[in-house]
Amino acid sequence: MSIIEAWGLTKTYKSKSGPVHALDGLNLSVPEGTVKALLGPNGAGKTTAVKVLTTLIKPDQGRATIDGIDVVANPKAVRRIFGVSGQYAAVDENLTGFENLEMVGRLYHLGARESRRRAQELIEQFELTAAGNRPVKGFSGGMRRRIDLAGALVINPKILFLDEPTTGLDPRSRLALWDIIKNLVSGGTTLLLTTQYLEEADQLANDIAVIDDGKVIAEGTSDQLKAEVGGHRIVVALVDSADAATAREVLGRHGDGEATVGGDGRTVEVSVIDGPRALQYVLGDLGQAGIQLHDAGMRRPTLDDVFLRLTGHRAEEELAEDEAELEKAK
């Protein structure tokens, strides 16, 4: 049974250069007790989708329900059953970590005693005991994200929305936050996660919806999406850029699709089905052709690879302008 559902959501903003379609007929379904990741670049519509589902904005068209409750028709009832943590830590920097959590409890009308009890419980759960009585303005980025996530859990929500939870964190803080999220999910929480990172979706999600231009363009498990662009990619770095055309022909001969040359003119790559075998043949043919290499190897597909195959453009290409226009329109 799906606990989060959306049908044909649209949201358009006006800007000086014309309308910006943040959502363009987005459909979504999240079964209870699972983790769904919305994967896409900045400007794809992920945050707008979360804002609609969490009643922060109304869609122009379409319908969405949380646990069977219409998010537009009955927003107050919906807000009682979910927690949300946005891209930026929504905390009061002048309050301590404990005071921030206690304040959230009071806003939810838990009462003074229960708010203090729950705040202390979360401080311990998120391993912030040593810093719990210090002002948040002295917290590191990872600690701020933890206290913000703790705030989303004050009411023990059955549904949790996390919008870009690890953006800007260092690798160690990101791994620590992943562990916390995994523990929440193991306890039965339904999670809708937005992210730019395929690795993050791979680690946390049961299912992934790839979003571009305000709509879902592909859906499946992490392995299924990686299969869209081949199980591995072979990448070679050339000593001489003059060999790029020949190297591209060689890689294309053994690849699953057309080989591409990077912007530096020296990096050539292609998706392959059987990575080790294909790499062996590629190196042999390049050696026979007398092409010298700085480096060669295999890697798993990235977000860019998925988007290049699904949309024809890289995840970072031509999106900064769209994102800027969207921010202006808001």
C-alpha positions in Angstrom: 0.0 0.0 0.0 1.3 3.4 -0.9 1.4 6.0 1.9 2.6 8.9 -0.3 0.9 9.4 -3.7 0.9 12.2 -6.3 -0.9 12.4 -9.6 -0.1 15.0 -12.3 1.4 17.7 -10.1 2.3 20.9 -11.9 3.8 24.1 -10.6 4.8 27.1 -12.8 6.5 30.3 -11.7 6.7 33.5 -13.7 10.0 35.1 -14.5 11.3 37.9 -16.7 12.4 35.4 -19.4 9.1 33.5 -19.3 7.4 30.7 -17.3 9.5 28.3 -15.3 7.9 24.8 -15.1 9.1 23.5 -11.7 6.8 20.5 -11.9 5.3 19.3 -15.2 2.9 16.4 -14.5 4.8 14.6 -11.8 3.5 11.2 -10.7 4.8 9.5 -7.6 4.1 6.5 -5.3 5.9 5.5 -2.1 4.9 2.2 -0.4 4.6 2.3 3.4 7.8 1.3 5.2 10.1 1.9 2.2 12.7 4.5 1.2 12.1 6.3 -2.1 14.8 8.6 -3.5 14.1 11.5 -5.9 17.3 11.7 -7.9 18.1 14.6 -10.0 20.3 17.7 -10.5 19.6 21.2 -9.1 16.6 22.7 -10.8 15.0 19.3 -11.7 12.0 19.9 -9.4 12.9 17.7 -6.4 12.5 20.4 -3.8 9.3 21.8 -5.3 7.8 18.3 -5.1 8.7 18.1 -1.4 7.3 21.5 -0.8 4.0 20.5 -2.3 3.8 17.2 -0.4 4.7 18.9 2.9 2.0 21.6 2.3 4.4 24.5 2.0 3.2 25.4 -1.5 0.0 24.5 -3.5 0.3 22.9 -6.9 -1.3 24.6 -9.9 -2.8 21.3 -10.9 -2.8 17.7 -9.8 -3.4 15.9 -6.5 -1.3 14.5 -3.7 -2.2 12.5 -0.6 -0.2 11.5 2.5 -1.6 8.4 4.3 -4.8 9.0 2.3 -5.2 12.6 3.4 -5.3 15.3 0.6 -2.4 17.7 1.2 -4.3 20.7 -0.2 -7.7 20.0 1.2 -6.6 19.1 4.7 -3.0 20.4 5.3 -3.3 20.6 9.2 -4.1 16.9 9.4 -1.2 16.0 7.1 1.3 18.0 9.2 0.6 15.9 12.3 2.0 12.7 10.7 5.2 13.7 9.0 8.6 15.3 9.8 10.7 17.2 7.3 14.3 18.3 7.1 15.2 20.8 4.3 18.4 21.5 2.4 19.6 24.0 5.1 19.5 23.4 8.8 16.4 25.2 10.2 17.7 26.0 13.6 18.0 29.0 15.8 21.7 29.7 16.1 21.4 31.6 19.4 19.7 28.6 21.1 21.5 25.5 22.3 20.9 22.2 20.6 18.7 21.1 23.5 16.7 24.4 23.5 16.1 24.0 19.7 14.6 20.5 20.2 12.6 21.6 23.2 11.2 24.5 21.2 10.0 22.2 18.4 8.3 20.0 21.0 6.5 23.0 22.4 5.4 24.1 18.9 3.9 20.6 18.5 2.0 21.1 21.9 3.8 18.2 23.6 3.8 20.1 26.9 6.9 21.3 28.8 7.8 18.1 30.5 7.4 15.9 27.4 9.2 18.4 25.2 12.2 18.3 27.6 12.2 14.5 27.8 12.0 14.1 24.0 14.7 16.7 23.5 17.1 14.9 25.8 16.3 11.6 24.2 17.2 12.9 20.8 20.3 14.6 22.0 21.6 11.3 23.2 20.4 9.3 20.1 22.2 11.7 17.8 25.4 11.6 19.9 25.2 15.4 20.7 25.4 15.1 24.5 28.7 16.9 24.7 27.5 19.8 22.6 23.8 19.8 23.5 24.1 22.8 25.9 26.2 24.9 23.5 24.7 27.5 21.1 24.2 26.0 17.7 26.2 28.9 16.0 29.3 27.0 17.2 28.3 23.7 15.7 30.0 22.2 12.7 28.0 21.6 9.5 27.5 17.9 10.3 26.3 18.7 13.8 23.8 21.3 12.4 22.4 18.7 10.0 22.1 16.2 12.9 20.2 18.7 15.2 18.0 19.6 12.2 17.2 16.0 11.5 16.5 15.4 15.2 14.0 18.3 15.1 12.1 16.5 12.3 11.8 13.5 14.6 10.4 15.1 17.7 6.9 13.8 17.2 8.1 10.3 16.1 6.6 10.8 12.6 5.6 7.7 10.5 6.7 9.6 7.4 9.9 11.6 7.0 10.9 13.9 4.1 14.6 14.7 3.7 15.5 17.3 1.1 19.2 17.0 0.1 20.2 15.9 3.7 24.0 15.7 3.1 24.7 18.5 0.6 27.8 20.4 1.7 28.9 17.8 4.3 32.4 16.3 4.3 32.6 12.5 3.6 32.8 11.5 7.3 29.8 13.6 8.3 27.9 12.2 5.3 28.6 8.6 6.3 27.6 9.3 9.9 24.2 10.8 8.8 23.6 7.8 6.5 24.0 5.5 9.5 21.4 7.6 11.4 19.0 7.5 8.5 19.4 3.7 8.1 18.6 3.2 11.8 15.4 5.3 11.4 14.3 3.2 8.4 15.0 -0.1 10.1 12.5 1.1 12.8 9.7 1.3 10.2 9.8 5.0 9.1 8.7 5.7 5.5 11.2 8.0 3.9 11.1 10.2 0.8 14.6 11.5 0.1 15.8 14.0 -2.5 19.4 13.9 -3.6 21.9 14.7 -6.3 24.1 11.8 -5.4 23.6 8.3 -7.0 25.8 6.9 -4.2 23.5 8.3 -1.5 20.4 6.8 -3.2 22.2 3.6 -3.7 23.0 3.4 0.0 19.6 4.4 1.4 16.8 3.8 -1.1 14.7 0.8 -2.0 13.5 2.5 -5.1 14.7 5.6 -7.1 12.7 8.0 -9.3 14.9 10.0 -11.6 13.5 13.6 -12.1 14.3 16.0 -14.8 12.4 19.1 -16.0 9.7 18.6 -13.3 8.7 15.0 -14.1 9.8 11.4 -13.5 11.7 10.2 -16.5 12.9 6.8 -15.1 12.2 4.7 -12.1 13.6 1.5 -10.5 16.2 0.2 -8.2 19.8 1.5 -8.2 21.0 -1.5 -10.1 18.3 -1.2 -12.7 19.2 2.5 -13.3 22.9 1.6 -13.5 22.0 -1.0 -16.1 20.5 1.7 -18.2 24.0 3.0 -18.9 25.8 -0.3 -18.6 27.2 -2.2 -15.7 30.6 -0.5 -15.9 32.4 2.3 -17.8 35.9 2.0 -19.2 37.9 5.2 -19.0 41.3 5.8 -20.6 43.6 8.9 -20.3 45.7 9.4 -23.4 49.2 10.8 -23.4 48.6 12.5 -26.8 45.2 14.0 -27.6 45.9 13.3 -31.3 45.1 9.7 -30.6 41.6 10.5 -29.4 39.8 9.6 -32.6 41.5 6.2 -32.8 41.0 5.5 -29.1 37.3 6.4 -29.5 37.0 3.9 -32.3 38.7 1.2 -30.2 36.5 1.8 -27.2 33.4 2.0 -29.3 34.2 -1.4 -30.8 34.1 -3.1 -27.4 31.5 -0.9 -25.7 27.8 -0.9 -25.3 27.1 2.3 -27.2 29.1 5.2 -28.5 32.4 6.2 -26.9 32.9 9.8 -25.9 35.9 12.1 -25.6 36.1 14.4 -22.6 36.5 18.2 -22.7 40.2 17.9 -22.1 40.6 16.0 -25.4 42.6 13.2 -23.7 39.9 11.2 -21.8 37.9 8.7 -23.6 35.2 6.5 -22.1 32.4 4.1 -23.0 29.8 2.0 -21.2 30.4 -1.8 -21.3 28.5 -4.9 -20.3 31.4 -7.1 -19.1 33.8 -4.7 -17.7 36.9 -6.9 -17.0 36.8 -8.7 -20.4 36.1 -5.4 -22.3 39.0 -3.7 -20.5 41.4 -6.5 -21.5 40.4 -6.2 -25.1 40.6 -2.4 -25.2 44.1 -2.4 -23.7 45.3 -5.0 -26.1 43.9 -3.1 -29.2 45.3 0.2 -27.9 48.7 -1.3 -27.4 48.7 -2.8 -30.9 47.7 0.7 -32.3 50.7 2.2 -30.5 48.6 4.5 -28.3 50.2 5.5 -25.0 48.2 5.9 -21.9 48.5 7.9 -18.7 45.9 5.7 -17.0 43.1 3.2 -17.7 40.4 1.6 -15.6 36.8 0.8 -14.9 34.2 2.7 -12.8 30.6 2.3 -12.0 28.1 4.7 -13.6 27.5 8.1 -12.0 24.6 10.5 -11.9 26.0 12.2 -15.0 26.1 8.9 -16.9 22.4 8.2 -16.0 21.3 11.6 -17.1 23.4 11.6 -20.3 21.7 8.3 -21.3 18.2 9.3 -20.2 18.1 13.0 -21.3 21.0 13.6 -23.7 22.7 16.1 -21.4 25.0 16.0 -18.4 23.5 16.6 -15.0 25.4 19.8 -14.6 24.9 21.2 -18.1 22.5 24.0 -18.9 20.9 23.7 -15.4 22.5 26.6 -13.6 20.6 29.1 -15.7 17.3 27.3 -15.1 17.9 27.1 -11.4 18.7 30.9 -11.3 15.5 31.7 -13.1 13.5 29.5 -10.7 14.9 31.3 -7.7 14.1 34.7 -9.2 10.6 33.5 -9.9 10.0 32.4 -6.4 
